[in-house]
Amino acid sequence: PYEAVNGECRFNNSMIGAKVKRVVNITEYDERELQRFVGLEGPVTVAFVVANDFRLYSNGVYSTNLCGSPSPKDLTHAVLI
Protein backbone atom coordinates (compact mmCIF):
# COMPACT_ATOMS: atom_id res chain seq x y z
CA PRO A 1 0.00 0.00 0.00
CA TYR A 2 1.03 3.60 -0.59
CA GLU A 3 1.78 5.14 2.78
CA ALA A 4 4.29 7.88 2.00
CA VAL A 5 3.31 11.51 1.95
CA ASN A 6 6.67 13.16 1.35
CA GLY A 7 8.96 10.19 1.02
CA GLU A 8 9.28 6.72 -0.38
CA CYS A 9 6.60 4.07 -0.23
CA ARG A 10 7.44 0.55 0.88
CA PHE A 11 7.28 -2.13 -1.79
CA ASN A 12 7.48 -5.86 -1.28
CA ASN A 13 7.59 -8.17 -4.33
CA SER A 14 6.06 -11.01 -2.32
CA MET A 15 2.87 -8.94 -1.90
CA ILE A 16 2.13 -8.77 -5.64
CA GLY A 17 -1.31 -10.34 -6.11
CA ALA A 18 -1.64 -10.11 -9.88
CA LYS A 19 0.32 -9.14 -12.96
CA VAL A 20 -0.95 -7.58 -16.18
CA LYS A 21 -0.32 -9.92 -19.10
CA ARG A 22 -1.52 -7.61 -21.84
CA VAL A 23 -3.57 -4.50 -22.49
CA VAL A 24 -6.34 -4.17 -25.08
CA ASN A 25 -8.92 -1.50 -25.75
CA ILE A 26 -12.58 -2.43 -25.94
CA THR A 27 -14.87 -0.34 -28.11
CA GLU A 28 -16.80 2.20 -26.05
CA TYR A 29 -20.44 1.19 -25.43
CA ASP A 30 -19.90 -2.28 -27.00
CA GLU A 31 -21.41 -4.52 -24.31
CA ARG A 32 -21.04 -7.68 -26.40
CA GLU A 33 -17.31 -7.07 -26.84
CA LEU A 34 -16.97 -6.46 -23.09
CA GLN A 35 -18.90 -9.67 -22.39
CA ARG A 36 -16.66 -11.64 -24.74
CA PHE A 37 -13.45 -10.32 -23.19
CA VAL A 38 -14.64 -11.00 -19.64
CA GLY A 39 -15.64 -14.53 -20.59
CA LEU A 40 -12.57 -15.42 -22.65
CA GLU A 41 -9.73 -13.28 -21.33
CA GLY A 42 -10.51 -12.85 -17.64
CA PRO A 43 -11.00 -9.72 -15.56
CA VAL A 44 -11.37 -6.38 -17.32
CA THR A 45 -10.98 -2.93 -15.79
CA VAL A 46 -13.50 -0.24 -16.67
CA ALA A 47 -13.22 3.47 -15.96
CA PHE A 48 -16.22 5.75 -15.60
CA VAL A 49 -17.42 9.12 -14.39
CA VAL A 50 -19.32 9.04 -11.13
CA ALA A 51 -22.78 10.62 -11.23
CA ASN A 52 -23.86 12.49 -8.10
CA ASP A 53 -26.18 9.68 -7.03
CA PHE A 54 -23.36 7.08 -7.06
CA ARG A 55 -22.29 8.10 -3.57
CA LEU A 56 -25.59 6.66 -2.30
CA TYR A 57 -25.00 3.27 -4.01
CA SER A 58 -24.75 0.37 -1.56
CA ASN A 59 -25.24 -2.90 -3.47
CA GLY A 60 -26.73 -4.64 -6.50
CA VAL A 61 -26.72 -3.30 -10.04
CA TYR A 62 -26.09 0.44 -10.15
CA SER A 63 -28.31 2.39 -12.53
CA THR A 64 -28.82 6.10 -13.08
CA ASN A 65 -30.57 8.46 -15.45
CA LEU A 66 -27.80 11.05 -15.04
CA CYS A 67 -25.69 10.77 -18.18
CA GLY A 68 -23.10 12.83 -19.92
CA SER A 69 -20.37 12.68 -22.48
CA PRO A 70 -17.19 12.75 -20.44
CA SER A 71 -13.72 13.18 -21.78
CA PRO A 72 -10.97 10.81 -20.59
CA LYS A 73 -9.73 13.44 -18.13
CA ASP A 74 -13.13 13.32 -16.39
CA LEU A 75 -12.92 9.60 -15.56
CA THR A 76 -12.86 9.29 -11.79
CA HIS A 77 -13.45 5.64 -10.89
CA ALA A 78 -12.23 2.26 -12.06
CA VAL A 79 -13.77 -1.12 -11.32
CA LEU A 80 -12.82 -4.71 -12.07
CA ILE A 81 -15.34 -6.76 -14.03
KAFENNOR-V126129 format. One record per residue. SS is DSSP state (2 for helix, 1 for strand, 0 for the rest). OMEGA is omega in radians with two decimals (none if undefined). Layout:
SS_OMEGA / SS_OMEGA
This chain:
0_3.09 / 0_-3.12 / 0_-3.06 / 0_3.03 / 0_3.09 / 0_-3.11 / 0_-3.11 / 0_3.04 / 0_3.10 / 0_3.12 / 0_-3.12 / 0_-3.12 / 2_-3.10 / 2_-3.13 / 2_3.12 / 0_-3.11 / 0_-3.12 / 0_3.09 / 0_3.11 / 0_3.14 / 0_3.13 / 0_-3.13 / 0_3.06 / 0_3.06 / 0_3.08 / 0_-3.11 / 0_-3.14 / 0_3.12 / 0_3.13 / 0_-3.07 / 2_3.12 / 2_3.10 / 2_3.09 / 2_3.13 / 2_-3.14 / 2_-3.13 / 2_3.11 / 2_-3.11 / 2_-3.04 / 2_-3.03 / 2_-3.10 / 0_-3.06 / 0_3.13 / 0_3.05 / 1_-3.14 / 1_3.10 / 1_3.14 / 1_3.07 / 0_-3.13 / 0_3.02 / 0_-3.09 / 2_-3.09 / 2_-3.14 / 2_-3.11 / 2_3.10 / 2_-3.12 / 0_3.12 / 0_3.10 / 0_3.11 / 0_-3.14 / 0_3.14 / 0_3.11 / 0_3.12 / 0_3.04 / 0_3.14 / 0_-3.09 / 0_3.10 / 0_3.12 / 0_-3.03 / 0_2.98 / 0_-3.13 / 2_-3.14 / 2_-3.13 / 2_-3.12 / 0_-3.01 / 0_-3.08 / 1_3.06 / 1_3.11 / 1_3.10 / 1_3.13 / 0_none
